[in-house]
């Protein structure tokens, strides 16, 4: 069965959060996260008129000196776009929680599995879709990622 190929948005694969305030350094770093990959697959949907795409993101998260508590919330999204013109067909936001054990500063975790139902027909096939995954970034975070470049 054909399956749309998912991908990470390069500018959105990193998210670094600092405590609010003017100073942005190691003392105010709350956490640094990376989307490191996607796993999943496809299965036939209802009556052969759709396909169900299941995606599970993988994250690596490091706690910084400015972190309060042992729980970090990772905001991310999945967008389905038209492969021809890059028009966004749908977009869903998610929030995954990462729990750090006592004295743990770095974890590798999988996020929650997401299932997308995409219509298919004689005129719309699975490879007419692209699936893109990214962290939910503020404008400042996006600028920082573009300035820093991919890691």
C-alpha positions in Angstrom: 0.0 0.0 0.0 1.3 3.5 -0.9 1.9 5.7 2.1 2.6 9.5 2.2 6.1 10.0 3.3 6.4 12.0 6.5 9.2 14.4 7.2 10.5 16.8 9.8 10.5 20.6 9.1 14.2 21.4 9.5 13.6 24.9 11.0 11.2 23.4 13.5 13.1 20.3 14.7 14.7 22.1 17.6 13.1 23.9 20.5 15.0 25.7 23.2 13.1 27.3 26.1 14.4 29.8 28.6 12.8 31.3 31.7 11.1 34.6 30.9 13.3 37.6 31.1 16.0 39.5 29.3 18.8 37.1 30.0 19.2 34.0 27.8 22.1 31.9 28.9 22.8 28.6 30.6 21.5 29.8 33.9 18.0 30.5 32.5 17.8 27.6 30.1 14.8 25.5 31.0 15.1 22.8 28.4 16.4 22.0 25.0 14.4 19.5 22.8 15.0 17.9 19.4 12.6 16.0 17.2 14.9 13.1 16.1 12.6 11.0 13.9 9.3 9.6 13.1 8.0 6.0 13.0 4.7 4.6 11.8 2.9 3.3 8.8 -0.3 3.1 6.8 -3.3 0.9 6.7 -6.5 0.9 4.5 -9.2 3.1 5.8 -13.0 2.9 5.3 -14.2 1.1 2.2 -10.9 1.7 0.4 -11.7 5.4 0.2 -9.1 6.5 2.7 -5.9 5.5 4.3 -5.0 5.7 8.0 -1.5 7.1 8.6 -0.1 6.5 12.1 2.9 8.6 13.2 4.9 8.5 16.4 7.6 11.2 17.0 10.8 10.6 18.8 12.3 13.3 21.0 15.6 13.9 22.9 15.2 16.5 25.7 17.8 17.9 28.0 16.9 19.8 31.2 18.7 23.0 31.8 19.7 24.8 35.0 16.6 27.1 34.8 14.2 24.2 35.0 11.7 24.1 37.8 10.3 20.6 38.4 10.8 17.4 36.5 8.1 17.7 33.9 8.6 19.3 30.4 5.7 19.9 28.0 6.7 19.6 24.3 4.3 21.4 21.9 4.4 20.0 18.3 2.2 19.7 15.3 1.4 17.6 12.2 0.5 19.3 8.9 -0.9 17.5 5.9 0.0 19.4 2.7 -0.8 19.0 -1.0 2.3 17.6 -2.5 1.8 19.6 -5.7 1.5 23.2 -4.4 2.4 22.8 -0.7 -1.1 24.1 0.3 -1.9 23.1 3.9 -4.9 20.8 3.9 -5.0 20.1 7.7 -3.0 20.9 10.8 -3.3 19.4 14.3 -1.4 20.4 17.4 -0.3 18.1 20.2 1.4 18.4 23.6 3.5 15.6 25.0 4.8 15.5 28.6 8.2 14.3 29.4 9.0 13.3 33.0 12.5 13.3 34.2 13.6 11.0 37.0 15.5 12.4 39.9 19.0 13.5 38.9 18.2 12.8 35.2 19.1 15.6 32.8 18.6 13.9 29.4 15.9 11.6 28.0 15.0 10.0 24.7 11.3 9.4 24.4 8.6 8.7 21.9 5.6 10.9 21.8 2.0 9.8 21.6 1.0 8.0 18.4 -1.2 10.1 16.0 -3.5 8.7 13.4 -4.5 10.7 10.4 -7.3 9.6 8.0 -6.6 10.8 4.5 -9.2 10.5 1.7 -8.1 8.7 -1.5 -9.8 8.1 -4.8 -9.0 7.7 -8.5 -8.0 11.4 -8.6 -6.3 11.6 -5.2 -3.7 9.1 -4.2 -1.6 8.7 -1.1 1.5 10.3 -2.7 -0.5 13.4 -3.5 -0.1 14.2 0.3 3.0 15.3 2.3 3.0 15.0 6.0 5.2 17.5 7.9 6.0 17.5 11.6 7.5 20.3 13.7 7.7 21.8 17.2 5.2 24.7 17.8 7.6 27.6 17.8 7.2 31.3 18.6 8.5 33.8 16.1 11.6 34.4 18.3 12.2 30.6 18.5 12.0 30.3 14.8 14.4 33.1 14.3 16.8 31.6 16.8 16.7 28.2 15.0 17.3 29.8 11.6 20.2 31.8 13.0 21.7 28.7 14.7 21.1 26.4 11.8 20.3 22.7 12.0 22.0 20.6 14.7 
